[in-house]
Amino acid sequence: MSAIPQWVLYLPVMAVWITLVGALINREGPWVVVPLVLAAGTAVAALATNLPLLLVPVIVLWLTGLLTMVRLHKGEPR
């Protein structure tokens, strides 16, 4: 099995960091920021160790933070 190209690992990492910066600029609460910070840390670890398996929790945490942000802006309860 061949290794995943390094540039493919950068795509979810960039998405996480862009979402995290947007959440911080908009002063989102901890329900949004904490999963994004955990995703960003895991994404950096995935890049540093070149373990694509770590992208699964990155994507799950990113979607959790992103969907929570969307729900909060729609006015739905947590």
Secondary structure, DSSP 8 states (H G I E B T S, - for coil): -----HHHHHHHHHHHHHHHHHHHHTT--HHHHHHHHHHHHHHHHHHHHT-GGGHHHHHHHHHHHHHHHHHHHHT---
